[in-house]
Amino acid sequence: MKLVLTESALASSSSAVMFPTLSSHRQFFECRRCFSLRTLARTIKCGIAEPSGEPAPMGQKTKYKDTLFDKAFMSLFASKMGNITGTSGKINGYEDFVDVSREVMKGRSPSQQKDAVRRVLLSILPPGAPATFRKLFPPTKWSAEFNAAITVPFFYWLVGPSELMEVEVNGVKQKSGVHIKKCRYLENSGCVGMCVNMCKLPTQSFFTDDFGLPLTMNPNFEDMSCEMIYGQKPPPIEEDPAFQQACLSTICPVANENSPVCPKVRL
């Protein structure tokens, strides 16, 4: 039997995981008891092609062995970004995916880039998704922990391997943190501006403002790791260290070594 993943089928299946059709909240909470994240992770997780099974050391690019699902998600997102840029969005791998996202940045301010990513995310989800999300996942400890658990397997293709971690949110310890070991997107783009404008800022805003579930992302540009903390409100831009980060001059092809802050990141 030949398996064919169409864009609409993939979008529908990914949406169904987060936005199931339920007649009541009681049904939802009964369904989640038999929902195995471990099984899900084994099903959709791509693999690192490094002998160690871990991301490559700094200075070396990690090799991945993408699965059919990984490539399908890349193609879906690239196609939606292509709608923004007016290009086909056709890709042959992760590096092409990064190139398509780089096209989204061209000629747009950081605010416009964030809005473009928001449009991409909304175009993948079913109509009324933010309102449904708010009903199913009010800003509680359980919602934060559940979304953190889903992030680990579902975004492996985008950011690489990650793991749950315990964090403290408003004085309460909870497992709503995700530690990304070495972000695949940052590793391949090599650009602080792409990390902040195309990932960190729009993702924080989408969860916090559209979904009503606060999210803070703390990229570490020293080792390319990142922390995602569900349930924690992001700090004001003026107080966010990411907006004071200089270019990664050793890996960014367009780095400005004379600027103390990446020119693509503007307050």
C-alpha positions as CSV (number, residue, x, y, z in Angstrom):
1,M,0.0,0.0,0.0
2,K,1.4,3.4,-0.9
3,L,1.1,6.2,1.6
4,V,0.5,9.6,0.1
5,L,0.5,12.7,2.4
6,T,-1.2,15.6,0.9
7,E,-0.9,19.1,2.3
8,S,-4.5,19.2,3.4
9,A,-4.3,15.7,4.9
10,L,-1.2,16.7,6.9
11,A,-2.7,19.9,8.1
12,S,-5.9,18.1,9.1
13,S,-4.1,15.4,11.0
14,S,-1.8,17.8,12.9
15,S,-4.8,20.0,13.8
16,A,-6.7,17.0,15.0
17,V,-4.1,16.3,17.7
18,M,-4.4,19.7,19.2
19,F,-8.0,20.5,18.4
20,P,-10.0,17.3,18.6
21,T,-13.8,17.3,17.9
22,L,-15.3,16.8,21.3
23,S,-18.9,17.2,22.5
24,S,-17.7,18.1,26.0
25,H,-14.7,18.8,28.1
26,R,-15.4,15.5,30.0
27,Q,-14.8,13.6,26.8
28,F,-11.6,15.4,26.3
29,F,-10.2,14.7,29.7
30,E,-11.2,11.0,29.3
31,C,-9.4,10.9,25.9
32,R,-6.2,12.3,27.3
33,R,-5.9,9.5,29.8
34,C,-5.2,7.0,27.0
35,F,-3.1,9.4,24.9
36,S,0.5,8.1,24.9
37,L,3.1,10.8,24.2
38,R,5.8,8.2,24.2
39,T,4.1,6.3,21.4
40,L,3.5,9.5,19.5
41,A,7.2,10.4,19.8
42,R,8.3,7.1,18.5
43,T,5.9,7.5,15.5
44,I,6.9,10.9,14.3
45,K,10.3,11.7,15.6
46,C,13.1,12.1,13.1
47,G,16.6,10.8,13.9
48,I,20.0,12.4,14.3
49,A,22.5,10.8,11.9
50,E,25.4,11.5,14.2
51,P,27.3,8.4,15.6
52,S,26.7,9.7,19.2
53,G,23.0,10.1,18.6
54,E,23.4,13.6,20.0
55,P,23.7,17.0,18.3
56,A,27.1,17.7,16.9
57,P,29.6,19.9,18.9
58,M,29.6,23.6,18.4
59,G,31.4,24.5,15.1
60,Q,29.9,21.4,13.4
61,K,26.5,21.1,11.8
62,T,24.4,18.2,13.1
63,K,23.4,15.6,10.5
64,Y,19.7,14.5,10.5
65,K,17.9,11.6,9.0
66,D,14.5,13.0,8.3
67,T,11.4,10.8,8.0
68,L,8.5,11.1,5.6
69,F,6.6,13.0,8.3
70,D,9.4,15.4,8.9
71,K,9.7,16.2,5.2
72,A,5.9,16.5,4.9
73,F,5.8,19.1,7.8
74,M,8.7,21.0,6.2
75,S,6.9,21.1,2.9
76,L,3.6,22.2,4.5
77,F,5.2,25.1,6.3
78,A,7.4,26.0,3.3
79,S,4.3,26.1,1.1
80,K,2.5,28.4,3.5
81,M,5.5,30.7,3.6
82,G,5.6,30.6,-0.2
83,N,2.1,32.1,-0.2
84,I,3.5,35.0,1.8
85,T,6.5,35.6,-0.5
86,G,4.7,34.8,-3.7
87,T,7.0,31.9,-4.5
88,S,6.3,28.2,-4.9
89,G,7.8,27.3,-1.6
90,K,8.9,23.9,-3.0
91,I,11.8,22.4,-1.1
92,N,14.1,19.3,-1.1
93,G,15.2,19.4,2.5
94,Y,15.7,21.4,5.7
95,E,18.2,23.8,4.3
96,D,15.7,24.7,1.6
97,F,13.1,25.2,4.3
98,V,15.5,27.7,6.0
99,D,16.0,29.5,2.7
100,V,12.3,29.9,2.2
101,S,11.9,31.4,5.7
102,R,14.8,33.7,4.9
103,E,12.8,35.0,1.9
104,V,10.0,36.0,4.3
105,M,12.4,38.4,6.1
106,K,13.4,40.3,3.0
107,G,11.9,43.7,2.7
108,R,9.9,43.3,6.0
109,S,10.4,44.9,9.4
110,P,10.7,42.7,12.5
111,S,7.1,43.5,13.2
112,Q,6.0,42.5,9.7
113,Q,8.1,39.3,9.9
114,K,6.3,38.4,13.1
115,D,2.9,39.0,11.5
116,A,3.9,36.9,8.5
117,V,4.7,34.0,10.7
118,R,1.4,34.4,12.5
119,R,-0.4,34.2,9.2
120,V,1.5,31.0,8.3
121,L,0.5,29.4,11.7
122,L,-3.1,30.4,11.3
123,S,-3.3,29.1,7.8
124,I,-2.2,25.7,9.0
125,L,-4.8,25.5,11.8
126,P,-8.6,25.0,11.3
127,P,-10.9,28.1,11.5
128,G,-11.5,29.3,15.0
129,A,-8.5,27.4,16.4
130,P,-7.4,30.1,18.9
131,A,-10.9,30.2,20.5
132,T,-11.0,26.4,20.7
133,F,-7.5,26.3,22.2
134,R,-8.5,28.8,24.9
135,K,-11.4,26.6,25.9
136,L,-9.4,23.3,25.9
137,F,-6.3,24.8,27.4
138,P,-6.9,27.6,29.9
139,P,-3.8,29.0,31.4
140,T,-3.3,26.4,34.1
141,K,-0.4,24.3,35.3
142,W,-1.8,21.2,33.5
143,S,-2.3,23.1,30.2
144,A,1.3,24.4,30.4
145,E,2.7,20.9,31.1
146,F,0.6,19.2,28.4
147,N,1.7,21.6,25.7
148,A,5.3,21.3,26.8
149,A,5.0,17.5,26.5
150,I,3.5,17.8,23.0
151,T,6.3,20.2,21.9
152,V,9.0,17.6,22.4
153,P,7.9,15.1,19.7
154,F,6.0,17.5,17.4
155,F,8.8,20.0,16.9
156,Y,11.7,17.7,16.7
157,W,11.8,18.2,12.9
158,L,12.1,21.9,13.4
159,V,14.4,22.4,16.4
160,G,16.0,19.0,16.9
161,P,16.0,16.9,20.1
162,S,14.6,18.4,23.3
163,E,13.5,17.2,26.7
164,L,11.1,18.2,29.4
165,M,12.5,20.1,32.4
166,E,11.1,21.4,35.6
167,V,10.7,25.1,35.9
168,E,9.3,27.5,38.4
169,V,6.4,29.7,37.2
170,N,4.9,32.2,39.7
171,G,6.5,30.4,42.6
172,V,5.1,27.0,41.5
173,K,7.3,24.2,40.3
174,Q,6.0,22.4,37.2
175,K,7.3,20.4,34.3
176,S,6.2,22.9,31.7
177,G,9.7,23.7,30.4
178,V,11.3,22.3,27.3
179,H,15.1,22.3,26.8
180,I,16.2,22.3,23.2
181,K,19.6,20.8,23.1
182,K,20.9,22.5,20.0
183,C,18.4,24.3,17.9
184,R,18.3,23.0,14.4
185,Y,16.9,26.2,13.0
186,L,19.5,28.5,14.6
187,E,22.3,26.0,13.6
188,N,21.3,26.0,10.0
189,S,20.4,29.7,9.6
190,G,23.3,31.0,11.7
191,C,21.4,34.2,12.2
192,V,20.3,35.9,15.4
193,G,17.7,37.9,13.5
194,M,16.1,34.8,12.1
195,C,16.0,33.2,15.5
196,V,14.4,36.2,17.2
197,N,12.1,37.5,14.4
198,M,11.1,34.3,12.7
199,C,10.9,32.0,15.7
200,K,11.2,33.3,19.3
201,L,9.0,36.5,19.0
202,P,6.2,35.2,16.8
203,T,5.9,31.9,18.7
204,Q,5.8,33.7,22.1
205,S,3.2,36.1,20.7
206,F,1.1,33.4,19.1
207,F,0.8,31.3,22.3
208,T,0.5,34.3,24.7
209,D,-1.8,36.6,22.7
210,D,-3.7,34.3,20.3
211,F,-3.9,31.1,22.4
212,G,-4.0,32.8,25.8
213,L,-1.3,30.5,27.2
214,P,1.9,32.4,28.1
215,L,5.1,31.3,26.7
216,T,8.7,32.5,27.1
217,M,11.6,31.4,24.9
218,N,15.2,31.9,26.0
219,P,17.7,31.1,23.3
220,N,21.3,30.6,24.3
221,F,23.5,31.9,21.5
222,E,26.6,30.5,23.2
223,D,25.7,26.8,22.7
224,M,22.6,27.2,20.5
225,S,20.3,25.6,23.1
226,C,17.0,27.1,24.0
227,E,14.5,27.0,26.8
228,M,10.7,27.2,26.3
229,I,8.7,27.9,29.4
230,Y,5.0,27.4,29.1
231,G,2.9,29.4,31.6
232,Q,5.5,32.2,31.9
233,K,4.8,35.6,30.4
234,P,7.6,36.8,28.1
235,P,9.5,39.9,29.4
236,P,9.2,43.3,27.8
237,I,11.4,43.5,24.7
238,E,13.5,46.2,26.4
239,E,14.5,43.7,29.1
240,D,15.0,40.7,26.8
241,P,18.7,39.7,26.4
242,A,18.0,38.3,22.9
243,F,17.4,41.8,21.7
244,Q,20.9,42.8,22.8
245,Q,22.7,39.9,21.0
246,A,25.4,40.5,18.5
247,C,25.7,38.7,15.2
248,L,27.2,35.2,15.2
249,S,30.2,36.4,13.2
250,T,31.8,32.9,12.8
251,I,28.7,31.3,11.1
252,C,26.4,34.1,9.8
253,P,27.1,34.8,6.1
254,V,25.9,38.4,6.5
255,A,27.2,39.2,10.0
256,N,28.0,42.8,10.9
257,E,31.0,42.5,13.1
258,N,31.0,46.3,13.8
259,S,27.6,46.3,15.4
260,P,27.2,45.4,19.1
261,V,23.7,44.1,18.3
262,C,22.5,42.1,15.3
263,P,21.1,44.8,12.8
264,K,18.2,42.5,12.0
265,V,17.0,42.7,15.6
266,R,15.4,46.1,16.3
267,L,13.5,47.2,19.4
